[in-house]
Structures are given as structure tokens and as C-alpha cells.
């Protein structure tokens, strides 16, 4: 996702040439090429003169909102966001089918595959938010992805459409009703973080990092290495809880650095790291409590992360 600083002249020409080769030779399109190249020049100048290098959302949109991976030009944000939505939909479908293939070939166990999907899809989804335009409606295009999955889970979970293969790939027990629990809460959390926080606040990013990365990896490590159980909850282990804290912190800081490097917000890092550590620790404590039979981790973990983040992060935004 990070672009290295390049000489401005090379940056401009590297952008214009593929477009010219794509057949953009009309006067109107040539004028637009000059505009895109100029935006690229401004972007490269910003990268080479600031430390750390920052991309402003407006600079990203000046080029990205008009360019697609295929080199086509769009003159409105809606077309760009629609294409991004379809591309992310297709990518997520291929990604999940890839794990299904590994299970069919006995490369991965079903439980491990399901947990890896839990970890990777949420993190990748958050990483792809910047590809959408700066339109105020762009978050709703991104929302379409978890929302569609929520509808899918409801349809299969309620038995409106019956497909044992789908149910087995998502649930632990093989019961369709399980789809209305943890998996459904997972996509609801993705949806709420998209709508209410989007790229404007670090709160949603940290909540997703803790839920997907921290809780997901804690389950994998805890089930395999967690022989020493917590005294107040025999279904949880010390190694699982330690993993939860460490990976919640690591994923959160990594995503915050990614977004701040793209210029979506600036942080007082000494304070931000302490806040992330506190949120990670609190989420770890909540996840370890014997309440999972009443409150799913995919609800409790993002909830505590959002509550604490909303209270603490506004003070460290620059």
C-alpha cells in the first residue's frame, strides 16, 4: 500500500504513459491526463519533502478517484466507488474459496480455515478502505460488502435457503442457527465501524484490529498451546490471553500507522500507543471472562474497544 518517494518527473510520466497507451487521445482526455499528471506531481513533491511522508485524502482522490486498475477514466466518484465495491466483492469471494479449496485438499483443518478467514477478511477489508473516493457516500459503497454478507448469513441461518456445505464451512457445530450468532455479529461489527467511524477516526480501525487480529489469533494459539487455564475461566488459557493482548496491540498499531501515513489523521504517537495498549488489555480481560455463553466475543470485544477508543482517542488527534 505504501508508495516509495520518486522523482516528480518520473512520477508524472509513469502515470500519463499507461493512460496514453490505453487510447486516451481526444482533446478532452488529453486535458484530463495533464490534470492527473499534475496531481501526481503534487503528490510526489509531498512525499519527498515531508517526514514522515503523508498522503492527504484530497491528493489521493485527485488521481485515484479517476483511475482504476484497468486504466479507465471516470469523471465521478460514484463510478469509482462502484468499481471498488465490485472488485472487493470479487476479491473476498476468491479469498474465501481459496480457503475452502485448502480444506478440500486436506491442507487445512476446517476449524483453522474458518479462523484464518475470520482474521484475514476483516483486516484486508480495513486495509482496502483507502481505495474508495473521498465522497461522503463512499463509506456506504464499502458498507455494501459486510451488509451483503449479513443478509447471506440471515438467509442461510433462518433456513430460507438450505445449503449444508455453506453452513458447514461457516459454523463449528454444523447447525444453521450458529450462523446467526458469532458470524452474524462479526459482519455487524464490520458494518457499524464502517458507517460510524470509517477513515475519519482511529476508533473503528482499532476495534476491527482487536476483534479480527487479536481475538482470532488468540483462539488459534490458545486451542493448540493453552494447557494452563485461567483460574476464573477454565475454557480460556494464559497463552491465549497473552496472545490476544500482543496481537491486538500489534495489529492496531500497524493499521494506525498505515492510516496516518496516508494522511487520514495525525496522532500523538506516544499517547496513542499507550491508549492502544490499554484498549488491548481491556479487550483481553473482557474476552477472558466466563460470559461467552451469554455475550459472543464478536460483540463484547469490539464493543469495549469502541467505548474506550471513543473516550480516549479524541485527545491524541493532532
C-alpha positions as CSV (number, residue, x, y, z in Angstrom):
1,X,0.0,0.0,0.0
2,X,2.9,2.4,0.7
3,X,4.4,4.1,-2.4
4,X,8.1,5.0,-2.3
5,X,9.1,8.6,-2.9
6,X,10.1,9.1,-6.6
7,X,11.3,11.9,-8.6
8,X,8.4,14.1,-9.6
9,X,9.2,13.9,-13.3
10,X,9.2,10.2,-13.4
11,X,6.0,10.0,-11.3
12,X,4.2,12.2,-13.7
13,X,5.3,10.4,-16.8
14,X,4.7,6.9,-15.3
15,X,1.1,7.9,-14.7
16,X,0.5,9.5,-18.1
17,X,2.1,6.9,-20.3
18,X,-0.2,3.9,-19.5
19,X,-3.2,6.2,-20.0
20,X,-1.9,7.3,-23.4
21,X,-1.4,3.7,-24.4
22,X,-5.0,3.0,-23.4
23,X,-6.1,5.2,-26.3
24,X,-6.9,8.4,-24.4
25,X,-6.1,10.7,-27.4
26,X,-9.1,13.0,-27.6
27,X,-8.5,16.7,-26.6
28,X,-10.8,16.3,-23.5
29,X,-9.0,13.2,-22.4
30,X,-5.6,14.7,-23.0
31,X,-6.5,17.7,-20.9
32,X,-7.5,15.3,-18.2
33,X,-4.2,13.5,-18.4
34,X,-2.4,16.7,-17.8
35,X,-4.6,17.2,-14.7
36,X,-3.8,13.7,-13.4
37,X,-0.1,14.1,-14.1
38,X,-0.2,17.5,-12.2
39,X,-1.9,15.8,-9.2
40,X,0.8,13.1,-9.3
41,X,3.5,15.8,-9.3
42,X,2.0,17.4,-6.2
43,X,1.7,14.0,-4.6
44,X,5.4,13.1,-5.3
45,X,6.5,16.5,-4.0
46,X,4.7,16.0,-0.8
47,X,6.2,12.6,-0.4
48,X,9.8,13.8,-0.9
49,X,9.5,17.0,1.3
50,X,7.7,15.7,4.3
51,X,8.9,13.4,7.0
52,X,7.2,11.1,7.5
53,X,5.7,11.1,4.0
54,X,2.0,11.8,4.1
55,X,-0.7,11.5,1.5
56,X,-3.7,13.8,2.0
57,X,-7.1,12.3,1.2
58,X,-7.7,15.1,-1.3
59,X,-4.4,14.2,-3.1
60,X,-5.3,10.5,-3.2
61,X,-8.7,11.3,-4.6
62,X,-7.3,13.6,-7.3
63,X,-5.8,10.6,-9.0
64,X,-7.4,7.5,-7.5
65,X,-11.0,8.6,-8.0
66,X,-10.4,8.8,-11.7
67,X,-8.2,5.8,-12.2
68,X,-9.0,2.1,-12.0
69,X,-6.7,-0.9,-12.1
70,X,-7.7,-1.3,-15.8
71,X,-6.6,2.2,-16.6
72,X,-10.1,3.5,-17.4
73,X,-11.0,7.1,-16.6
74,X,-14.0,8.1,-14.5
75,X,-15.3,11.6,-14.1
76,X,-17.3,11.0,-10.9
77,X,-16.8,9.3,-7.5
78,X,-19.8,7.1,-7.9
79,X,-18.4,5.1,-10.8
80,X,-15.1,4.7,-9.0
81,X,-16.7,3.6,-5.7
82,X,-19.0,1.2,-7.5
83,X,-16.0,-0.4,-9.3
84,X,-14.1,-0.6,-6.0
85,X,-17.1,-2.3,-4.3
86,X,-17.3,-4.9,-7.1
87,X,-13.6,-5.5,-7.0
88,X,-13.6,-6.0,-3.2
89,X,-16.6,-8.3,-3.5
90,X,-14.9,-10.4,-6.2
91,X,-11.6,-10.5,-4.2
92,X,-13.3,-11.6,-1.0
93,X,-15.2,-14.3,-2.8
94,X,-11.9,-15.7,-4.3
95,X,-10.2,-15.4,-1.0
96,X,-12.8,-17.4,0.8
97,X,-13.0,-20.0,-2.0
98,X,-9.2,-20.4,-1.7
99,X,-9.5,-21.4,1.9
100,X,-12.4,-23.8,1.0
101,X,-10.1,-25.3,-1.6
102,X,-7.3,-25.8,1.0
103,X,-9.8,-27.6,3.3
104,X,-11.0,-29.9,0.5
105,X,-7.4,-30.8,-0.3
106,X,-6.8,-31.5,3.5
107,X,-4.2,-28.8,3.7
108,X,-6.1,-27.0,6.4
109,X,-8.5,-28.2,9.1
110,X,-12.0,-26.8,8.8
111,X,-11.7,-25.0,12.2
112,X,-8.3,-23.5,11.3
113,X,-9.6,-22.4,7.9
114,X,-12.6,-20.7,9.5
115,X,-10.5,-18.8,12.0
116,X,-8.0,-17.7,9.3
117,X,-10.9,-16.3,7.3
118,X,-12.1,-14.5,10.5
119,X,-8.7,-12.9,10.9
120,X,-7.8,-12.1,7.3
121,X,-11.1,-10.9,5.8
122,X,-11.7,-8.2,8.4
123,X,-8.1,-6.9,8.3
124,X,-8.0,-6.9,4.5
125,X,-11.4,-5.1,4.4
126,X,-10.0,-2.4,6.6
127,X,-6.8,-2.1,4.5
128,X,-8.9,-1.5,1.4
129,X,-10.9,1.4,2.7
130,X,-8.5,4.0,1.2
131,X,-9.2,2.8,-2.3
132,X,-12.6,4.3,-2.1
133,X,-13.1,8.0,-3.0
134,X,-13.4,11.0,-0.7
135,X,-17.1,11.2,-1.4
136,X,-19.3,11.3,1.7
137,X,-21.1,8.4,0.3
138,X,-18.1,6.2,-0.2
139,X,-18.5,4.5,3.1
140,X,-21.9,3.2,2.1
141,X,-20.4,1.6,-1.0
142,X,-17.9,-0.1,1.3
143,X,-20.7,-1.0,3.7
144,X,-22.4,-3.0,0.9
145,X,-19.8,-5.7,1.4
146,X,-20.4,-6.7,5.0
147,X,-24.1,-5.9,4.6
148,X,-24.4,-8.4,1.8
149,X,-22.7,-11.0,4.0
150,X,-25.1,-10.2,6.8
151,X,-28.1,-10.8,4.5
152,X,-26.4,-14.1,3.3
153,X,-26.0,-15.3,6.9
154,X,-29.6,-14.5,7.7
155,X,-30.9,-16.3,4.7
156,X,-28.9,-19.5,5.4
157,X,-29.2,-19.2,9.2
158,X,-33.0,-18.9,9.1
159,X,-33.2,-21.8,6.7
160,X,-34.7,-19.7,3.9
161,X,-32.1,-21.3,1.6
162,X,-30.7,-24.6,2.7
163,X,-27.1,-25.4,1.8
164,X,-25.2,-27.8,4.1
165,X,-21.9,-27.1,2.5
166,X,-22.2,-23.4,3.2
167,X,-23.3,-24.0,6.8
168,X,-20.5,-26.4,7.5
169,X,-17.9,-24.0,6.2
170,X,-19.0,-21.2,8.5
171,X,-20.3,-22.9,11.6
172,X,-18.5,-25.1,14.2
173,X,-21.4,-27.4,15.0
174,X,-22.9,-27.7,11.6
175,X,-26.1,-26.1,12.8
176,X,-27.5,-23.3,10.6
177,X,-28.6,-21.4,13.7
178,X,-25.0,-20.9,14.6
179,X,-24.7,-18.5,11.6
180,X,-27.0,-16.1,13.5
181,X,-24.5,-15.9,16.3
182,X,-20.8,-15.2,16.1
183,X,-20.5,-14.9,12.3
184,X,-23.5,-12.5,12.1
185,X,-22.2,-10.4,14.9
186,X,-18.8,-10.3,13.1
187,X,-20.3,-8.7,10.0
188,X,-22.5,-6.4,12.1
189,X,-19.3,-5.1,13.8
190,X,-17.7,-4.5,10.4
191,X,-20.7,-2.7,9.2
192,X,-21.1,-0.4,12.3
193,X,-17.4,0.5,12.3
194,X,-17.7,1.4,8.6
195,X,-20.7,3.6,9.0
196,X,-19.8,5.4,12.2
197,X,-16.0,5.7,12.1
198,X,-14.8,5.0,8.5
199,X,-11.5,6.6,7.7
200,X,-12.2,9.6,9.9
201,X,-11.4,8.1,13.3
202,X,-8.9,5.6,14.7
203,X,-11.6,4.1,16.9
204,X,-13.2,1.8,14.2
205,X,-9.8,0.7,12.9
206,X,-8.6,-0.3,16.4
207,X,-11.9,-2.1,17.2
208,X,-11.6,-4.2,14.0
209,X,-7.9,-4.9,14.6
210,X,-8.7,-6.2,18.1
211,X,-11.7,-8.3,17.0
212,X,-10.1,-9.8,13.9
213,X,-6.4,-9.9,14.6
214,X,-6.2,-10.2,18.4
215,X,-9.2,-12.4,19.2
216,X,-8.7,-14.5,16.1
217,X,-5.1,-15.4,16.7
218,X,-5.7,-15.9,20.4
219,X,-8.2,-18.6,19.6
220,X,-5.8,-20.4,17.3
221,X,-2.8,-20.3,19.7
222,X,-5.0,-20.9,22.8
223,X,-6.5,-24.1,21.4
224,X,-3.1,-25.5,20.4
225,X,-0.9,-24.4,23.2
226,X,-3.2,-23.4,26.0
227,X,-2.7,-26.2,28.5
228,X,-2.6,-23.9,31.5
229,X,-6.1,-22.5,32.1
230,X,-7.1,-19.2,33.7
231,X,-8.3,-19.7,37.3
232,X,-11.6,-17.9,36.8
233,X,-12.4,-19.4,33.3
234,X,-11.3,-23.0,32.5
235,X,-12.2,-22.5,28.8
236,X,-9.5,-19.8,28.4
237,X,-5.8,-20.1,28.8
238,X,-2.9,-17.9,29.8
239,X,-1.1,-18.3,26.5
240,X,-4.4,-17.4,24.6
241,X,-4.9,-14.3,26.6
242,X,-1.3,-13.2,26.3
243,X,-1.6,-13.8,22.5
244,X,-4.8,-11.7,22.5
245,X,-3.1,-8.7,24.1
246,X,0.0,-8.9,21.9
247,X,-1.7,-9.3,18.5
248,X,-4.4,-6.8,19.4
249,X,-1.7,-4.3,20.1
250,X,0.4,-5.2,17.0
251,X,-2.5,-5.1,14.5
252,X,-3.9,-1.9,16.0
253,X,-0.6,0.0,15.9
254,X,0.2,-1.3,12.3
255,X,-3.2,-0.2,11.0
256,X,-3.0,3.2,12.7
257,X,0.5,3.7,11.2
258,X,-0.9,2.8,7.8
259,X,-3.8,5.3,8.0
260,X,-1.7,8.1,9.5
261,X,0.9,7.6,6.8
262,X,-1.8,8.0,4.2
263,X,-2.7,11.3,5.9
264,X,-6.2,10.4,7.1
265,X,-5.4,11.6,10.6
266,X,-2.4,12.6,12.7
267,X,-1.7,11.2,16.1
268,X,0.4,12.0,19.1
269,X,2.1,8.6,18.9
270,X,3.5,8.4,22.5
271,X,-0.1,8.8,23.8
272,X,-1.7,6.8,21.0
273,X,0.5,3.7,21.8
274,X,-0.5,3.9,25.4
275,X,-4.1,4.1,24.5
276,X,-3.9,1.1,22.2
277,X,-2.1,-0.9,24.9
278,X,-4.9,0.0,27.4
279,X,-7.7,-0.9,24.9
280,X,-5.9,-4.2,24.0
281,X,-5.5,-5.1,27.7
282,X,-9.2,-4.2,28.5
283,X,-10.4,-6.3,25.5
284,X,-8.2,-9.2,26.6
285,X,-9.8,-9.1,30.1
286,X,-13.3,-8.9,28.7
287,X,-12.6,-11.8,26.2
288,X,-11.3,-13.9,29.1
289,X,-14.4,-13.6,31.3
290,X,-16.8,-16.6,31.5
291,X,-19.6,-14.7,29.7
292,X,-19.1,-16.1,26.2
293,X,-22.2,-18.3,26.7
294,X,-24.3,-15.1,27.1
295,X,-22.3,-12.5,25.1
296,X,-20.3,-13.5,22.0
297,X,-16.7,-12.3,21.7
298,X,-17.6,-10.7,18.3
299,X,-19.9,-8.4,20.3
300,X,-18.1,-7.9,23.6
301,X,-14.6,-7.3,22.1
302,X,-15.4,-4.6,19.5
303,X,-17.9,-3.0,22.0
304,X,-15.3,-2.4,24.7
305,X,-12.8,-1.3,22.1
306,X,-15.2,1.3,20.7
307,X,-16.3,2.6,24.1
308,X,-12.7,3.1,25.3
309,X,-11.5,4.4,22.0
310,X,-14.3,6.9,21.7
311,X,-13.4,8.2,25.2
312,X,-9.6,8.3,24.8
313,X,-8.6,8.9,21.2
314,X,-10.0,12.4,20.6
315,X,-7.4,13.7,23.0
316,X,-4.5,12.4,20.9
317,X,-5.6,13.5,17.4
318,X,-3.5,16.4,16.1
